[in-house]
């Protein structure tokens, strides 16, 4: 809508965003990833919790993340209504940039780092809102409804409507009706028909490696159709150089061309009506992956484990 306004008038009215600090503290289990972090945040503050804000992700758990894992967090900031999400620059940032095609040349590198370092927030600065999440208490997560806030730990149960805040109760009821889940039902063990590893949220080489490690030497369930879609041509080429494509195909998955694919039911890539898909995409709205389709959001690890089992499955056993 904003792009349309710019095209029509040549200008756009913007208000200065508020700031929100989201601190992820603690050390996660090996089966918990940044996708689980952001799903936990959205479940806590809601799909409108970040409206009007730019979110800065901070804390020891963020500093321990790779750049690609941080990108997953920032990518899904819009799913809680935020204008943008960011992580302050640090050594992880600088090393990610070093040596890339358009990175500063060696003689300009130190000066560039000095400039970038100045972009970090001041110690003790004030934010309009602050949220703290202990990732040490997180388990792999998935959604049960029709928006990203309708999510729980994978061993949790769908909430009872009486326990849902009144302003969200109608949406929760509609979500249950659409996805066919019941109050108090466990999501773990729900049968799936499709699995999707891709989208701008989780189609990087690191995401593919995580899933391939789980799927190596295994077969997906006979009742499951799985699409694996790399995020770009360079990611596709790197995955093929590492043999990840062969792992996926030998497991029974379809190795697809880069693109949006099932994330937005692009072209012929659609989940059929009434079929249930566990997906690494960023949204699970009604019909998002195809008219009448049902979507459960999850991390690449959870999607891979679920594809093998043929049902929503906790990937923790693969990391023990």
NORMOCOR-V25938 format. One record per residue. RES is the residue in three letters. PHI is phi in whole degrees, 0 to 359 (none if undefined). D_FIRST is the distance of its C-alpha to the first C-alpha in whole Angstrom. Layout:
res & phi & d_first
RES & PHI & D_FIRST
RES & PHI & D_FIRST
This chain:
res & phi & d_first
UNK & none & 0
UNK & 290 & 4
UNK & 297 & 5
UNK & 299 & 5
UNK & 296 & 6
UNK & 296 & 9
UNK & 294 & 10
UNK & 279 & 11
UNK & 241 & 12
UNK & 82 & 13
UNK & 209 & 13
UNK & 206 & 11
UNK & 274 & 12
UNK & 233 & 13
UNK & 255 & 16
UNK & 298 & 18
UNK & 292 & 18
UNK & 279 & 21
UNK & 243 & 23
UNK & 230 & 24
UNK & 260 & 27
UNK & 245 & 28
UNK & 260 & 31
UNK & 258 & 32
UNK & 250 & 36
UNK & 88 & 39
UNK & 238 & 40
UNK & 280 & 38
UNK & 290 & 40
UNK & 294 & 40
UNK & 266 & 38
UNK & 254 & 35
UNK & 235 & 32
UNK & 298 & 29
UNK & 298 & 27
UNK & 291 & 30
UNK & 302 & 29
UNK & 289 & 25
UNK & 295 & 26
UNK & 293 & 28
UNK & 297 & 26
UNK & 295 & 23
UNK & 296 & 26
UNK & 281 & 28
UNK & 258 & 25
UNK & 90 & 22
UNK & 288 & 19
UNK & 247 & 18
UNK & 294 & 21
UNK & 255 & 19
UNK & 305 & 16
UNK & 81 & 16
UNK & 246 & 18
UNK & 254 & 19
UNK & 265 & 22
UNK & 253 & 25
UNK & 270 & 27
UNK & 224 & 31
UNK & 105 & 34
UNK & 298 & 37
UNK & 291 & 35
UNK & 286 & 32
UNK & 299 & 35
UNK & 278 & 36
UNK & 280 & 33
UNK & 287 & 33
UNK & 298 & 30
UNK & 294 & 29
UNK & 294 & 29
UNK & 295 & 27
UNK & 297 & 24
UNK & 299 & 24
UNK & 301 & 24
UNK & 296 & 21
UNK & 302 & 19
UNK & 267 & 19
UNK & 301 & 18
UNK & 296 & 15
UNK & 288 & 17
UNK & 249 & 18
UNK & 91 & 15
UNK & 291 & 16
UNK & 287 & 14
UNK & 194 & 16
UNK & 227 & 20
UNK & 211 & 23
UNK & 234 & 27
UNK & 301 & 29
UNK & 294 & 31
UNK & 210 & 34
UNK & 299 & 37
UNK & 299 & 35
UNK & 298 & 32
UNK & 296 & 35
UNK & 292 & 36
UNK & 293 & 33
UNK & 280 & 33
UNK & 307 & 36
UNK & 83 & 37
UNK & 284 & 34
UNK & 305 & 33
UNK & 254 & 32
UNK & 292 & 33
UNK & 303 & 35
UNK & 290 & 39
UNK & 310 & 42
UNK & 289 & 43
UNK & 253 & 40
UNK & 296 & 39
UNK & 299 & 41
UNK & 293 & 39
UNK & 296 & 36
UNK & 298 & 36
UNK & 300 & 37
UNK & 294 & 34
UNK & 298 & 32
UNK & 298 & 34
UNK & 288 & 33
UNK & 280 & 30
UNK & 290 & 31
UNK & 294 & 31
UNK & 292 & 34
UNK & 300 & 36
UNK & 79 & 36
UNK & 291 & 33
UNK & 266 & 31
UNK & 238 & 28
UNK & 285 & 26
UNK & 208 & 27
UNK & 222 & 29
UNK & 228 & 29
UNK & 237 & 32
UNK & 231 & 33
UNK & 268 & 36
UNK & 288 & 36
UNK & 295 & 39
UNK & 262 & 39
UNK & 278 & 36
UNK & 242 & 37
UNK & 309 & 34
UNK & 236 & 32
UNK & 209 & 30
UNK & 259 & 28
UNK & 244 & 29
UNK & 244 & 26
UNK & 237 & 23
UNK & 208 & 21
UNK & 296 & 22
UNK & 284 & 23
UNK & 274 & 26
UNK & 223 & 28
UNK & 212 & 32
UNK & 299 & 34
UNK & 296 & 35
UNK & 263 & 39
UNK & 272 & 37
UNK & 237 & 37
UNK & 300 & 34
UNK & 294 & 34
UNK & 280 & 36
UNK & 303 & 34
UNK & 295 & 36
UNK & 267 & 35
UNK & 274 & 31
UNK & 309 & 30
UNK & 305 & 30
UNK & 291 & 26
UNK & 252 & 26
UNK & 294 & 28
UNK & 296 & 27
UNK & 297 & 24
UNK & 295 & 27
UNK & 297 & 29
UNK & 295 & 27
UNK & 297 & 26
UNK & 296 & 30
UNK & 296 & 30
UNK & 289 & 28
UNK & 275 & 29
UNK & 80 & 33
UNK & 268 & 34
UNK & 244 & 36
UNK & 303 & 36
UNK & 79 & 39
UNK & 281 & 38
UNK & 284 & 38
UNK & 277 & 36
UNK & 297 & 38
UNK & 101 & 40
UNK & 293 & 37
UNK & 293 & 38
UNK & 242 & 35
UNK & 250 & 35
UNK & 228 & 32
UNK & 222 & 31
UNK & 230 & 29
UNK & 246 & 29
UNK & 171 & 26
UNK & 84 & 22
UNK & 295 & 21
UNK & 279 & 22
UNK & 213 & 26
UNK & 235 & 27
UNK & 278 & 28
UNK & 299 & 32
UNK & 295 & 33
UNK & 294 & 31
UNK & 295 & 33
UNK & 295 & 36
UNK & 300 & 36
UNK & 293 & 36
UNK & 296 & 38
UNK & 299 & 41
UNK & 286 & 41
UNK & 272 & 41
UNK & 302 & 44
UNK & 77 & 47
UNK & 239 & 45
UNK & 239 & 44
UNK & 287 & 41
UNK & 298 & 42
UNK & 298 & 43
UNK & 274 & 40
UNK & 247 & 37
UNK & 256 & 35
UNK & 237 & 33
UNK & 250 & 31
UNK & 243 & 31
UNK & 235 & 28
UNK & 296 & 28
UNK & 282 & 25
UNK & 199 & 26
UNK & 298 & 29
UNK & 297 & 31
UNK & 295 & 31
UNK & 300 & 32
UNK & 297 & 35
UNK & 293 & 36
UNK & 298 & 36
UNK & 290 & 38
UNK & 296 & 40
UNK & 272 & 41
UNK & 80 & 42
UNK & 292 & 39
UNK & 300 & 38
UNK & 292 & 42
UNK & 299 & 41
UNK & 294 & 38
UNK & 292 & 40
UNK & 294 & 43
UNK & 281 & 42
UNK & 107 & 40
UNK & 272 & 37
UNK & 269 & 35
UNK & 267 & 34
UNK & 255 & 31
UNK & 283 & 29
UNK & 301 & 26
UNK & 154 & 23
UNK & 286 & 21
UNK & 52 & 23
UNK & 294 & 24
UNK & 304 & 21
UNK & 234 & 18
UNK & 54 & 21
UNK & 285 & 21
UNK & 54 & 23
UNK & 269 & 26
UNK & 278 & 26
UNK & 222 & 26
UNK & 276 & 27
UNK & 298 & 29
UNK & 304 & 29
UNK & 84 & 31
UNK & 271 & 31
UNK & 249 & 31
UNK & 236 & 29
UNK & 261 & 30
UNK & 220 & 27
UNK & 272 & 26
UNK & 290 & 22
UNK & 262 & 20
UNK & 224 & 19
UNK & 230 & 21
UNK & 295 & 19
UNK & 303 & 21
UNK & 72 & 21
UNK & 303 & 19
UNK & 258 & 22
UNK & 142 & 23
UNK & 306 & 23
UNK & 81 & 26
UNK & 282 & 26
UNK & 239 & 27
UNK & 238 & 26
UNK & 243 & 27
UNK & 279 & 26
UNK & 194 & 29
UNK & 280 & 30
UNK & 304 & 31
UNK & 295 & 35
UNK & 292 & 34
UNK & 297 & 33
UNK & 297 & 36
UNK & 297 & 38
UNK & 290 & 37
UNK & 298 & 37
UNK & 293 & 40
UNK & 280 & 41
UNK & 80 & 39
UNK & 203 & 38
UNK & 300 & 36
UNK & 224 & 38
UNK & 288 & 39
UNK & 277 & 39
UNK & 306 & 41
UNK & 298 & 45
UNK & 284 & 43
UNK & 246 & 43
UNK & 275 & 47
